[in-house]
Structure formats: C-alpha cells, structure tokens
C-alpha cells in the first residue's frame, strides 16, 4: 500500500452541529488516530468521502478495481471529478486487498445500488461489500452505509450478512449507521462539506458516534434522523420528488408541442410567481433520480401499496428518448426525407452536463432509439470515455462532427456546447436541418435556416 499522509493537525474544521459525549471513546480514538476507519467503494461518492475523512482521521480506501486503486495511489481521480490537490496532505492509503481492512474500527460502505433490466433493485455490489466488511468485523466496530436503498434494507439485508459471516451479534458486538450520500457530480459549488448530512444509528450510542464522525467533515452540519429507516427513506424521497416534478414538466412539454408553444417560454412566464417550483423538462437518467424511485416502488408493492403517481412519473421519464426520436422522425418526414436515409448527430452521451459518468444515460438511450430507425447516427462528447461508451452501449464515439447532418440533437448541455450558436448548427447541417435542442441551449439564437425543436 502507498500512503499519502501528513502530520496530525492541531485544528479541525468547524461544524454547526455540537459534538456530544461518545460512549466507548471511539470518536476520540479516531481523532487521535489510534483507531482507523475504512471507506469501501471509491467511486463518485466513496472517494470524496474518503478524502474528506482523511483530512482528520487515518483512512484506508478500499476498492475491488485494482486499476482504479493504482490511479488513486498516484493522486488521480478515475472519475475525473477531483483535482490532484484533493489527494495532498491526507492520511490515507489505497488498497484492493481485504486484509488491509482488518485494523479499521469504523467502516463506511459507499458502493453503487443500480437497477437491473427489469427495473428491480440490484443489490449485488452492496451485498458483496457487506460480505467483505463482515470478514474483518470485530467487537466494537461500526459499519455505516451510504448506498441508496429502500427503507429497511440496511436491517433486512445488510445486518444479517454481517452477523452470519462475522459470528457477532448486532447492537451488542457491533453497531450500524446509515447516512445517505448527497454528492452532486459535476457541482463544484455544493461540495460534500457544504451539504447537510443526514445521519442515523442503530441505537442512541451509535447515533452519537456516527453524528460526531460526520460532523467533523461537514461544515454545514448534520441532521440526526430518528431511525435507520427514516434516513433511508429521506434519500429516496429527495430523488423521487425531483423525478415526479420533472415528469410533470415532460408531460407538459408533450401537450405544448401539440398546441404549438415552447415549454421554456411557458415556464419562464409561470416562474414570475414567487412560489412556482423551478423544474424543467429533460432526459432523466444517471444513478440517482432515474433509479431511486424504483427502490421505493418495489418496497411499496411489498408492503401492499400500489404507488400510482411515482410509477407514472417513471413511465413518462423513461419514455422520453422514444418520444424525442419520434418527433425527430416526424420533422424529417415533413421535409420529405426518409429517416433511414438520414444522417443524425447527437451531441452528448453522459447522463448529465459536465460529468464523465455514462451510467443509465438517457442520451445514450435516445441515440440507440435513433439507431434503431435505420439512420446513420454519429455521437460526440468531450468528456465521455470512448471505450466505456462502446463497452456499455456498443456505440462508437466520434472525435469530431463530420457533417453535413439532416438532424442534430443537443442532448447534454456540456459547457463546451454552451459556447456554440445557431451558426454552428447551420454549418453542420444540410439545407434546413432539424435541430432538436433538448436543454434549450440555443433557444434565443437565430433559428433561420433550420427546423428548430425543443421540449
């Protein structure tokens, strides 16, 4: 293991949450670095968490991907979210060897919880990470889960694994906490330390320990949830609320398209009222908003409730790629063109702007929909990794646009694309190309010489 370390500091970051007396002195041991902590899973969530903790505690960062671990040992974030300076002056060692976790007393599990092809929760990574922790779990240890799950998952799925493999007794020999991740990839303003952290524990003592540990790194403070289930539900609700509201905007865009008015114009007018909610139509993908509602849907059905509104919102948002593809095909037909004979450019393949993450990308789903029409589709994206795009979706990422194109889709509002104007799209297109501007990037530009469409 390579360790990136600095001497113990005499000062720590401030927090709005007062610290409490901790039974067993585990928090004091962590502060004094006589006990260490481990973060299991070093992706978009785990790595920033591990580095923040390593500014105060002795941390072991664990990930099963050796290539990623080797990059982090060199001070490189494989997700391209953090600068190399984020690795400096941190007491942290990176490893993919389970034995290196044995000395840790406080474990944080931050692995992905996606959905499968049937939109069912996929807990494989969470179960595997829990099993890894269970093999090194000792009396007096704490395990805190950050992965997004349905209410009850920690106690119903994770705790039994910990007990069975370790041979220890829950809440007697070891304690558990849940603190949902709230990191927003690509957001350089609302960083991890500036977002209030929800914390919970399996009993009062666990809650105090978990709260004090997180309060050390979260300057915005922590919110103590009364139970693990409440904390789990809070995370699901955050993203479900956004999903349903965006679904409403998407449905409105379908209505206004038939009426012949621009949705963004309507929202700009409606937004002049102080209590109008600021949501916009668009593609809803990624590993949070496009996934988390399905965890709540599954749990709701299991407890005997049919979540009509949440399910409808998911159906609307998941259907947007097909809807946009249909609108493009219709616009081309109006020009007397057959889509099978057309060339189409899609700008952007990541799940959102200014990130490299392509997981559950609806821009990719839209591209696949367009490919299935028989059209020749080119995709460009300045941030996505071509190898990852090919592996995940079987799509060939172009280095640059090679027009002319019959249709151009502005799918993701990367900052690089924000610099372009109407002339850019006229120069890339055939005579009077169809330009579908999903995010309204060139809404205020001159649309002459093109068939301009938006949500």
Secondary structure, 3 states (H helix, E strand, C coil): CEEECCCCCCCCCCCCCCCCCCHHHHHHHHHHCCCEEEEECCCCCHHHHHHHHCCCCCEEEECCCHHHHHHHHCCCCCCCCCCHHHHCCCCEEEECCHHHHCCEEEEEECCCCCECCCCCECCHHHHHHHHHHHCCCCCCCEEEECCCCCCCHHHHHHHHHHHHHHCCCECCCEEEEECCCCCCCCCCCCCHHHCCEEECECCHHHHHHHHHHHHCCCCCCEEECCCHHHHHHHHHHHHHHHHHHHHHHHHHHHHHHHHCCCHHHHHHHHCCCCCCCCCCCCCCCCCCHHHHHHHHHHHHHHCCCCCHHHHHHHHHHHCHHHHHHHHHHHHHHHCCCCHHHCEEEEECCCCCCCCCCCCCCHHHHHHHHHHHCCCEEEEECCCCCHHHHHHHHCCCEECCCCCCEEEEEECCCCHHHHCCCHHHHHHHEEEEEEEEECCCCCCCCCCCCEEEEEC
